[in-house]
Amino acid sequence: MLLISTRRLSAGQERQWIIPQGEIEPWQTPIEAGTNEAWEEAGIKGKIEKKPLASFSYKNQCIKYIVLYYPLEVKEELRDWPEKMERSRIWINISKAKIKIRNKKLREVFEIFEKFLEKK
């Protein structure tokens, strides 16, 4: 599993480990957005699944967001990428990754992903 750090938002805030995610621009499909976020935030390229593996929703300032997670098989790890100076990345096995993740919904996504890998 590849985890990336959140950006530091303000002094004293601790970074957390997450996976690439972002908003879908009006001109993008969800798959295009996922591929782009993986490159921008983590510096990786690869083969993305056609169907989302998991999803969840949340509200922020009265706006409801739906998050879709697509597995991506990494084929290339770049030395340079747009957010390199803002984020760290680590490769870690999935059981250790679940421990590092603080967000409960994201840990649930990891459990779904683990089952997905067992079937492959």
C-alpha positions, -999 to +999 in steps of 0.1 A: +000+000+000+012+035-007+002+061+019+007+099+015+008+125+042-018+153+045-005+188+039+004+208+070-025+232+075-012+254+104+015+255+130+013+227+155-010+204+134+003+169+130+002+153+095-019+123+090-015+093+066-041+091+039-045+079+003-048+102-027-083+117-032-098+149-045-127+165-063-139+156-097-136+186-121-165+192-144-146+180-174-134+147-158-148+113-152-143+098-117-115+075-132-097+105-148-099+124-115-086+094-096-057+089-120-049+126-118-050+128-080-026+097-078-001+115-100-005+150-084-005+139-047+016+107-047+036+107-079+024+074-092+009+061-124-008+028-131-038+008-140-070+019-123-100-004-118-131+006-138-155+003-108-151+019-074-142-005-046-158+015-018-175+048-011-187+069+018-203+103+022-198+132+046-210+168+051-188+198+053-203+232+057-238+220+046-224+204+014-227+166+010-197+149-005-196+114-019-161+098-020-154+069-044-123+048-040-108+030-070-079+006-066-049+015-087-021-010-095+011+011-095+031+007-126+054+037-122+067+057-093+080+091-103+108+109-087+092+143-092+055+152-090+034+183-084+030+180-046+063+164-038+074+194-016+040+193+003+036+155+011+056+125+021+048+089+008+055+055+023+050+020+012+036-002+039+018-035+042-020-032+045-023-045+081+002-018+093-015+008+071-048+002+089-031+010+122-016+043+108-049+056+095-068+076+120-100+081+100-125+054+108-142+055+073-108+052+056-099+022+078-131+006+066-120+012+030-087-005+038-106-036+051-126-037+019-094-033-001-078-062+018-107-085+009-104-073-027-068-083-028-075-117-012-099-125-041-073-115-068 
